[in-house]
Amino acid sequence: MKHIKHLATEDKVKKSIQHHAVHLRRITNTHVDLLKVKDKALTILVDISSSNLEEAEAIKRGKNIFKNHLPEEYTVHVEIKKEKEKASFEEIHLGIIPSKGIVGTTISSTKAPYFTCELFRNHNEGAQPIHINNQHFYINFIDYDASLSIHEMNDKLNEAASFCKTWFVEFGYLLEKK
């Protein structure tokens, strides 16, 4: 509760509020946070995305954490969060065996449908161009699950190319140290 410092009250009251918020979270998995303090108006967040309480009960308990510690002139506005936030990244099921010269690098799926791609210097049929470190290469399958459609193959090839390019931008310098 980083905004608790803005409450015009004693430190022991602030600590008690924080203690009760932690207690509520431990017992009911309901997270309460102080979002905003403006004069004697508080805005709190009651996160019930993982809670085992009903919404109304969670709101009541969240408000009471503050109301039980502060004078009556304080008002508490509640914002509710019901759903967990989705991760901001996609799960990637690819592995890479990098090559110092980039050519020969292989990218393989670690989850079905299985496939392996390799980076080449020269174009061959079905290969897609890829630029890594201002150099031009081609990526193509060297092995793939026969159940992949043409559309899926193109998607997987693009996914592997993007993963490979990102890997070399982020970690390629490690190969230079060998």
Order of alpha helices (4+ residues) and beta strands (2+ residues): alpha-beta-beta-alpha-beta-beta-beta-beta-beta-beta-alpha-alpha
